[in-house]
Amino acid sequence: GENVEQHPSTLSVQEGDSAVIKCTYSDSASNYFPWYKQELGKRPQLIIDIRSNVGEKKDQRIAVTLNKTAKHFSLHITETQPEDSAVYFCAASRTGGFKTIFGAGTRLFVKA
Amino acid sequence: DVKVTQSSRYLVKRTGEKVFLECVQDMDHENMFWYRQDPGLGLRLIYFSYDVKMKEKGDIPEGYSVSREKKERFSLILESASTNQTSMYLCASSSGTAGGETQYFGPGTRLLVL
């Protein structure tokens, strides 16, 4: 079946450094790739998403890149801050399919 | 602002009990989902519904059933709770009839089955 692999499972960076989380998906028909952030004890919330008709999208300190040929997409966080510490989930879905497949999550620690 | 609420934040039940988890969304979303979240396994889809009275199995439906009698409400039922169903349960909703849209999550219900 479809799956999404996410790496690394844990990432620790120094405040101010960049963090990169990578995901690979298996369903070549996937065309929507959201990223969710889940702070401790809270619900997952969308932080950025990208559709298959673009290769990159930025929103302030976060950006997502998509390589459809390789079926890879990545989350980039620059100038990390302690409040970026959370679990991040990548996901993939496709038009006409109601299921969203989530990666296993990356726990990001930003050390002050 | 989308609001998805779940009936309980914490629940403790005994093995064999029937358990009801309820989810309500106030944004007239067509699609609703139930996930369980376990460390290292991400979010796994139990069931989803794309319309009232419609339901589809997700990846791990065994031991669960669902009910969607009204558009805003989606219930998850554990027919006979077992200890391996101890988990965090998250409800979500999304708009659209074609899929591929943002999901909005509830706060989660942490269920402990003794």
HADDOCK unambig.tbl for C-alpha pairs under 7 A between the chains (distance, minus, plus):
assign (segid A and resid 32 and name CA) (segid B and resid 100 and name CA) 5.62 0.50 0.50
assign (segid A and resid 42 and name CA) (segid B and resid 107 and name CA) 6.22 0.50 0.50
assign (segid A and resid 43 and name CA) (segid B and resid 105 and name CA) 6.11 0.50 0.50
assign (segid A and resid 43 and name CA) (segid B and resid 106 and name CA) 6.31 0.50 0.50
assign (segid A and resid 43 and name CA) (segid B and resid 107 and name CA) 4.93 0.50 0.50
assign (segid A and resid 43 and name CA) (segid B and resid 108 and name CA) 6.77 0.50 0.50
assign (segid A and resid 44 and name CA) (segid B and resid 105 and name CA) 6.30 0.50 0.50
assign (segid A and resid 45 and name CA) (segid B and resid 104 and name CA) 6.95 0.50 0.50
assign (segid A and resid 93 and name CA) (segid B and resid 100 and name CA) 5.35 0.50 0.50
assign (segid A and resid 94 and name CA) (segid B and resid 99 and name CA) 6.52 0.50 0.50
assign (segid A and resid 94 and name CA) (segid B and resid 100 and name CA) 5.12 0.50 0.50
assign (segid A and resid 95 and name CA) (segid B and resid 98 and name CA) 5.34 0.50 0.50
assign (segid A and resid 95 and name CA) (segid B and resid 99 and name CA) 5.12 0.50 0.50
assign (segid A and resid 95 and name CA) (segid B and resid 100 and name CA) 5.12 0.50 0.50
assign (segid A and resid 96 and name CA) (segid B and resid 98 and name CA) 4.45 0.50 0.50
assign (segid A and resid 96 and name CA) (segid B and resid 99 and name CA) 5.39 0.50 0.50
assign (segid A and resid 97 and name CA) (segid B and resid 98 and name CA) 6.66 0.50 0.50
assign (segid A and resid 97 and name CA) (segid B and resid 99 and name CA) 5.29 0.50 0.50
assign (segid A and resid 98 and name CA) (segid B and resid 99 and name CA) 4.52 0.50 0.50
assign (segid A and resid 98 and name CA) (segid B and resid 100 and name CA) 6.90 0.50 0.50
assign (segid A and resid 102 and name CA) (segid B and resid 42 and name CA) 6.58 0.50 0.50
assign (segid A and resid 102 and name CA) (segid B and resid 43 and name CA) 6.03 0.50 0.50
assign (segid A and resid 103 and name CA) (segid B and resid 42 and name CA) 6.01 0.50 0.50
assign (segid A and resid 104 and name CA) (segid B and resid 40 and name CA) 5.77 0.50 0.50
assign (segid A and resid 104 and name CA) (segid B and resid 41 and name CA) 4.95 0.50 0.50
assign (segid A and resid 104 and name CA) (segid B and resid 42 and name CA) 3.79 0.50 0.50
assign (segid A and resid 105 and name CA) (segid B and resid 42 and name CA) 5.59 0.50 0.50
